[in-house]
Amino acid sequence: MRDVMPRQYLPLRPHRITRGKRKMREKRTAHALMGFGIVLACVELYVILGSI
């Protein structure tokens, strides 16, 4: 029986993100989360100190 699928067949799928782009996106996300955490801590301090 012959092989129906050609050997060079590549299924159609979206372009994969390269390692560099993924690392850059992860770094950007980490920085955004750290910034959000700092802002949240400042708001908490403002609320706590404002109630004294």
C-alpha positions as CSV (number, residue, x, y, z in Angstrom):
1,M,0.0,0.0,0.0
2,R,1.3,3.4,-0.9
3,D,1.9,6.2,1.5
4,V,-1.1,8.6,0.9
5,M,0.4,11.6,2.8
6,P,3.4,13.2,1.2
7,R,6.6,13.2,3.3
8,Q,6.9,17.0,3.3
9,Y,3.4,17.6,4.4
10,L,3.1,20.3,7.1
11,P,-0.2,20.8,8.7
12,L,-1.6,24.3,8.5
13,R,-1.1,26.0,11.9
14,P,-0.4,29.6,13.0
15,H,3.1,30.8,13.0
16,R,4.7,29.9,16.3
17,I,6.1,32.6,18.6
18,T,9.9,32.4,18.6
19,R,11.7,32.1,21.9
20,G,12.9,35.7,21.9
21,K,9.5,37.1,21.4
22,R,8.0,34.9,24.1
23,K,10.7,35.9,26.6
24,M,10.2,39.6,25.8
25,R,6.4,39.2,26.3
26,E,6.9,37.4,29.6
27,K,9.3,40.1,30.8
28,R,6.8,42.8,29.8
29,T,4.1,41.0,31.7
30,A,6.3,40.6,34.8
31,H,7.0,44.3,34.7
32,A,3.3,45.2,34.4
33,L,2.4,42.9,37.3
34,M,5.2,44.4,39.5
35,G,3.9,47.9,38.7
36,F,0.4,46.9,39.5
37,G,1.5,45.4,42.8
38,I,3.4,48.6,43.7
39,V,0.4,50.8,42.9
40,L,-1.9,48.5,44.9
41,A,0.5,48.6,47.9
42,C,0.5,52.4,47.8
43,V,-3.3,52.5,47.7
44,E,-3.5,50.2,50.7
45,L,-1.0,52.4,52.6
46,Y,-3.0,55.5,51.7
47,V,-6.3,53.8,53.0
48,I,-4.6,52.5,56.2
49,L,-2.9,55.8,57.0
50,G,-6.0,57.8,56.1
51,S,-8.1,55.9,58.6
52,I,-5.7,56.7,61.5
